[in-house]
Amino acid sequence: MNLSVQIGRLTLQNPVMVASGTFGYGIEYAQLLDLNQLGAVTVKGIRLHPVRGNATPRTAEVTSGMLNAIGLQGPGVDGFIRKYWPFLKALKVPTLINVWGTTVEEYAEVARRFDALGDVGALELNVSCPNIKEGGAQFGTDVKLLSQVVTACRQATTLPLITKLSPNVVSIAPYAKAAEDAGSDALSIMNSYPAMAIDIETRRPKLANITGGLTGPCIKPIAIKLVWEAAKAVKIPIIGMGGIQTAADAIEFILAGATAVAVGTANFYEPQTALQVIAGIREFLVRNGIADVRKIVGCLLAGER
């Protein structure tokens, strides 16, 4: 079975990676599974300078999912390179670095810093962040801002760029196309969905931040729809994510048009999930006499039954 896939010029040994924000910086999971069996390791979001994040509680379990409002806590570029990069650089699989900023210029500077680092697999641009120069407008919900940040990063680095799109839009197609036109090599779909939960006994929000991002199995149907819509609008590869727990979940995304997938929330309660998904995809291909996983990308059969 050939499980390898291409994301821009980056070759992955299989189509299964882990989603940013759910796997720390890889080293936290190193004793729980063999990271070198993954397609890639995607690390938690990195901004130019350290970020303390939000007050606690930051997470809350909800029906078939989880809310989180971590606040993008992180060590900044220098802290990441000093503390985590030696471990990640030694892995046999690529590292995808999720990056963010509050201005177009900050995104570009972070991209430039990682371009100079060497051995980075790709940069994943988290565009679900407010641009403080634009009154707090999110990059990912404004086509013009999205195009500006991808263009700036494209000019700052030769690394493969993956734009992680926000689901909080009326139609994802224009945003997918804008990212492609601005030079993104691939798309990640989707980021968490804005949501909230209330403790009825205390009458208080379950998160200190009041609202947070919803992830887990409950968002999978939304994510699959967005992947399907984006795949019809662009020619670049898509990494599908949102509620993947099994190989069947992952295969749904691939049939909808995803070239690769990322396991997120499931990492918290079953760290072996990504490896189980890889094994399950292989078994599915064998059972159906398919020699190459790329043969099923976008092969959704629609219309009359």
C-alpha positions in Angstrom: 0.0 0.0 0.0 1.2 3.5 -0.8 0.1 5.8 1.9 2.4 8.7 1.0 0.9 12.1 0.0 2.2 15.5 -1.1 1.5 18.8 0.6 3.2 21.3 -1.7 6.7 20.0 -2.1 6.5 18.3 1.3 6.2 14.5 1.2 4.4 12.8 4.1 4.9 9.0 4.6 1.2 8.8 5.4 -1.8 11.2 5.4 -2.3 11.4 9.2 -0.9 14.1 11.3 -1.9 15.7 14.6 -3.7 19.0 14.9 -2.1 22.2 16.3 -3.0 22.9 19.9 -3.8 19.3 20.8 -0.3 17.8 20.8 1.8 20.4 22.7 5.2 20.5 21.1 5.4 16.8 20.4 7.8 16.0 23.3 4.9 15.8 25.7 3.6 12.7 23.8 6.9 11.1 23.0 6.5 8.4 25.7 2.9 7.6 24.6 3.4 6.8 21.0 6.1 6.5 18.3 6.0 10.0 16.7 8.1 8.8 13.8 5.1 6.7 12.6 3.0 9.9 12.0 2.7 11.7 8.7 3.9 14.9 10.5 3.8 16.6 13.9 2.1 20.0 14.1 3.0 22.1 17.1 1.1 24.5 19.2 0.8 28.1 17.8 3.9 30.3 18.0 3.9 34.1 18.0 6.9 36.3 17.8 7.0 37.0 21.6 5.8 34.8 24.5 2.1 34.8 25.4 0.7 33.9 28.8 -2.7 32.9 27.6 -6.1 33.2 29.2 -7.2 32.8 32.8 -8.5 29.4 34.0 -10.6 27.4 33.6 -9.6 27.1 30.0 -11.3 23.9 29.0 -14.7 22.4 29.5 -16.2 19.1 28.3 -19.5 19.3 26.4 -21.7 16.8 24.7 -19.6 15.0 22.1 -16.9 17.6 22.2 -14.7 20.1 24.1 -14.5 23.8 24.6 -11.2 25.5 24.9 -10.0 29.1 25.4 -6.3 28.6 26.0 -5.5 32.0 24.6 -2.7 30.8 22.4 -0.2 30.5 25.3 3.3 30.0 24.0 7.0 30.6 24.5 7.5 32.8 21.4 9.9 32.1 18.6 13.1 32.3 20.7 11.7 30.2 23.5 10.4 27.6 21.1 13.7 27.3 19.3 15.7 27.0 22.5 13.4 24.6 24.4 11.6 22.5 21.8 13.4 22.6 18.4 16.3 20.3 19.3 13.8 17.5 20.0 11.6 18.1 17.0 14.6 18.5 14.6 15.7 15.0 15.5 12.5 13.4 14.5 12.3 11.5 11.2 9.0 13.1 10.2 8.4 16.7 9.3 7.4 19.4 11.8 4.7 21.8 10.9 4.9 25.0 12.9 1.6 26.8 13.5 2.2 30.5 13.5 0.1 33.6 14.3 0.3 37.3 15.0 -1.8 40.4 15.6 -0.5 42.3 12.5 0.5 41.3 9.0 4.0 42.4 9.7 4.2 40.1 12.8 3.1 37.0 10.7 5.8 37.8 8.1 8.5 38.2 10.7 7.7 34.9 12.4 7.7 33.2 8.9 11.1 34.9 8.2 12.5 33.6 11.5 11.5 30.0 10.8 12.7 30.2 7.2 16.2 30.9 8.5 16.0 28.1 11.0 16.3 25.3 8.5 14.8 21.8 8.5 11.2 23.1 9.2 8.7 21.0 7.2 6.0 23.7 6.7 4.3 26.7 8.3 0.6 26.6 9.2 -0.9 30.1 9.3 -3.5 30.4 12.0 -5.6 33.2 10.6 -8.3 33.1 13.3 -6.6 35.9 15.1 -7.6 39.6 15.4 -5.6 42.3 13.5 -5.1 45.1 16.0 -4.4 47.6 13.2 -7.8 46.8 11.7 -9.9 47.3 14.8 -9.8 43.6 15.8 -11.0 42.2 12.5 -10.0 38.6 12.2 -7.7 37.7 9.3 -9.7 34.6 8.5 -13.0 36.3 8.2 -11.9 39.1 5.9 -10.8 38.1 2.4 -8.6 41.2 2.0 -6.8 40.7 5.3 -6.4 36.9 4.6 -4.8 37.7 1.2 -2.5 40.2 2.8 -1.2 37.9 5.5 -0.6 35.0 3.1 1.1 37.2 0.6 3.4 38.7 3.3 4.4 35.3 4.5 4.9 34.0 1.0 7.3 36.8 0.4 9.1 36.1 3.7 9.7 32.4 3.3 10.3 29.6 0.8 8.8 27.0 3.2 5.5 25.4 2.3 2.6 27.5 3.6 -0.6 25.9 4.9 -3.4 28.3 5.7 -5.7 27.2 8.5 -9.1 28.6 7.6 -11.8 29.8 10.0 -15.3 28.1 9.9 -16.9 31.3 11.0 -17.8 32.5 7.4 -20.9 32.3 5.2 -19.0 30.5 2.5 -15.5 29.1 2.7 -14.9 29.0 -1.0 -13.8 32.7 -1.4 -11.4 32.4 1.5 -9.9 29.1 0.2 -9.4 30.7 -3.3 -7.9 33.9 -1.8 -5.4 31.8 0.2 -4.5 29.8 -3.0 -4.1 32.9 -5.1 -1.9 34.6 -2.5 0.5 31.7 -2.6 -0.6 29.2 0.0 0.5 25.7 -0.9 -2.3 24.0 1.0 -5.2 24.6 3.4 -6.1 23.3 6.8 -9.9 23.0 7.3 -11.1 23.7 9.9 -10.3 25.6 13.0 -12.5 25.4 16.1 -16.0 26.7 16.1 -17.0 29.6 18.4 -19.2 28.4 21.3 -19.9 28.6 25.0 -21.3 26.6 27.9 -22.9 27.5 31.2 -22.8 25.9 34.6 -26.5 26.2 35.7 -25.7 25.7 39.4 -23.3 28.7 39.6 -24.9 30.5 36.6 -21.5 31.2 35.3 -19.8 30.4 32.0 -17.7 27.2 32.2 -14.8 29.0 30.7 -13.1 32.0 32.3 -13.0 33.6 28.8 -16.8 33.0 28.6 -16.6 31.8 25.0 -14.1 29.4 23.4 -13.5 27.1 20.5 -15.6 24.0 20.0 -13.8 20.8 18.9 -14.4 17.1 18.8 -16.8 14.7 17.2 -19.7 17.1 17.2 -18.1 19.4 14.6 -17.1 16.6 12.2 -20.1 17.0 9.8 -19.5 20.8 9.6 -15.8 20.2 8.9 -16.5 17.6 6.2 -18.9 20.0 4.4 -16.3 22.8 4.5 -13.6 20.5 3.1 -16.0 19.4 0.3 -16.9 23.0 -0.6 -13.2 24.2 -0.5 -12.1 21.2 -2.6 -14.4 22.3 -5.4 -12.9 25.8 -5.3 -9.2 25.2 -5.2 -6.5 23.0 -6.7 -4.1 22.9 -3.8 -4.2 20.1 -1.2 -6.4 20.3 1.9 -5.7 18.9 5.3 -9.1 18.0 6.9 -9.7 18.0 10.6 -12.5 18.2 13.1 -13.7 15.3 15.3 -11.6 12.5 13.8 -11.6 9.5 16.1 -11.4 6.5 13.7 -10.1 5.6 10.3 -13.7 5.8 9.0 -13.8 9.4 10.1 -10.6 10.2 8.3 -11.7 8.4 5.1 -14.8 10.6 5.1 -12.6 13.6 4.9 -10.5 12.1 2.2 -13.5 11.2 0.1 -14.7 14.8 0.5 -11.5 16.1 -1.0 -8.8 16.1 1.8 -5.3 14.9 0.8 -4.4 14.5 4.5 -6.1 14.6 7.8 -5.2 15.7 11.4 -6.3 14.2 14.7 -7.1 16.7 17.3 -9.3 16.4 20.4 -9.0 12.6 20.4 -5.3 13.0 21.4 -6.4 14.1 24.9 -8.2 10.9 25.7 -6.5 8.4 23.5 -3.0 9.4 22.4 -2.7 6.4 20.1 -5.6 7.6 18.0 -3.5 8.9 15.1 -1.6 5.5 14.8 -4.9 3.6 14.9 -6.2 5.8 12.1 -3.2 5.1 10.0 -3.6 1.3 10.5 -7.3 1.6 9.8 -6.7 3.5 6.5 -4.3 0.8 5.4 -6.8 -1.9 6.2 -9.5 -0.1 4.3 -7.3 0.1 1.2 -6.3 -3.6 1.4 -9.9 -4.6 1.9 -11.0 -2.6 -1.2 -8.1 -3.6 -3.4 -6.8 0.0 -3.6 -3.0 0.3 -3.9 -2.6 4.1 -3.3 -4.5 6.3 -0.8 -4.4 9.2 -3.3 -6.8 7.2 -5.5 -9.7 8.0 -3.1 -9.0 11.7 -2.6 -12.2 13.5 -3.6 -13.9 10.4 -4.8 -17.3 11.1 -3.3 -20.1 9.6 -5.3 -22.9 12.2 -5.3 -26.2 12.2 -7.1 -28.8 9.4 -7.6 -28.4 6.3 -5.5 
